[in-house]
Amino acid sequence: MTLANIKLDVEYVRSQFPAFKDPLSKDWSFFENAGGSYVPINVINKLSEFMISTKVQPYAEYTMSKVAGNNMDKATRIFADIINAKENEIIIGGSTSINLYVLSNALKKNLSPGDEIIVTNQDHEANISPWRRLSEIGAKIIEWQFNLDDHELKISDLENLISSKTKIIAVTHCSNIVGSVNNLKKISEIAHKNNIIVIGDGVSYAPHGFPDVKDLDVDFYTFSLYKTYGPHLALLYGKEEILKELPNQNHEFLQGKYPYTINPGGPNHEELVSLIGINEYFDNLYNHHFQDKENITINKIKKINNLISKHEEIIANPILDYISKREDFKLIGKDKIQNKNRAPTIAFISNKITSKKLSEILVQNKIATRNDNFYAWRCLEHLGIDTNDGVVRLSMTHYNNINDTDRVIEALKIV
Ligand SMILES: Cc1ncc(COP(=O)(O)O)c(C=O)c1O
């Protein structure tokens, strides 16, 4: 069987996630994945193993402590390999919002009054507010607005906004409302020609395939691990040559000990160790679908990403097609996923009923979704959508199946 013919075995995938058998959740079609994903059994096992056997202060010489410390280091190393980074370029923090806040605080030391920062109005507020706040030290904030015809951020618009004073571009890899995948590689290329630092928000991208940060060539990249099948943590990647120059925000004695200098304090130990379970799950997924052995993590990830993308196209395109053809619905973003140009994160509104009412009908039909602005209120404001009522968002990931697709379309037919 050639690589192109291998299909994701979604029933195998679902068998790895206890939520699909749990009495409380088993009857629901889960469409809130962009809010936070279910976790595979491997993550739960790693978490409880840590709590049972190694819930002690790590890095001493006694066995339980040694194992705890080794597993914490292992989890960090694994995630460095997964995204093609070095171990000392990985920071694990409590959330993406926290990670970006501490990063902006560290980078502000490099800015002078009048320096310019480009932010978008397509991003989640987590990658806007911390940068906008730097106007307090005299930074000038420039907004890169998305196009109202197709809801896309245009690279040509960015080029017109860049000046000799631009120091930072903060941009989402994939908006949690529009769903389009932005060309972060191209953005980095343009930025670096102008000595500008690029901060990529990968929160809505990473659940659909972990990125290769070296290929993207971004300077900083962050995503929330609780949306990539893990516990409530978030990863921040930073290029070593930049990280090591940033001021120490941790204890004084840690001066020079990057990457521990960025976040005050350390990560949650048990949750950090449970990240090993995400990799075990991806290994199982790989071994279930592919015969040849793959020792290089990023190659394994790329092959799995491919499987996931093809499956996501199959389950999301019928919904995109249905919503885009309904005259009373307005779909945000592209109406088809092709070659990973879009995530299966589908936001829409009705011109007949409120998003609140629409989501209530879906929930009555056991479709787990909600109406909200999803903290991307500048995006909704630009689209002229009431930020209180918001959009309804149907966000899928690779463990959703075609039954979920059929169920949501059937439910939408009665609206
Ligand atoms: C695109 C995007 N960026 C950033 C965030 C913030 O992530 P966190 O909840 O980890 O702070 C979210 C959360 O939903 C998001 O969707």
The ligand as a Tripos MOL2 file, in Angstrom:
@<TRIPOS>MOLECULE
LIG
   16    16     1     0     0
SMALL
NO_CHARGES

@<TRIPOS>ATOM
      1 C1         -5.7310   30.7630   18.6880 C.3       1 LIG1
      2 C2         -5.5890   30.8240   20.1760 C.ar      1 LIG1
      3 N1         -4.5420   31.4630   20.6970 N.ar      1 LIG1
      4 C3         -4.3420   31.5440   22.0310 C.ar      1 LIG1
      5 C4         -5.2160   30.9670   22.9100 C.ar      1 LIG1
      6 C5         -4.9730   31.0870   24.3970 C.3       1 LIG1
      7 O1         -4.5540   29.8580   24.8970 O.3       1 LIG1
      8 P1         -4.5230   29.5910   26.4720 P.3       1 LIG1
      9 O2         -5.9030   29.1900   26.8620 O.co2     1 LIG1
     10 O3         -3.5550   28.4430   26.6040 O.co2     1 LIG1
     11 O4         -4.0610   30.8050   27.1250 O.co2     1 LIG1
     12 C6         -6.3440   30.2750   22.4220 C.ar      1 LIG1
     13 C7         -7.2990   29.6650   23.3560 C.2       1 LIG1
     14 O5         -8.3840   29.2890   23.0270 O.2       1 LIG1
     15 C8         -6.5230   30.2100   21.0100 C.ar      1 LIG1
     16 O6         -7.5700   29.5810   20.4920 O.3       1 LIG1
@<TRIPOS>BOND
     1     1     2 1
     2     2     3 ar
     3     2    15 ar
     4     3     4 ar
     5     4     5 ar
     6     5     6 1
     7     5    12 ar
     8     6     7 1
     9     7     8 1
    10     8     9 2
    11     8    10 1
    12     8    11 1
    13    12    13 1
    14    12    15 ar
    15    13    14 2
    16    15    16 1
@<TRIPOS>SUBSTRUCTURE
     1 LIG1         1 GROUP 0 **** ****
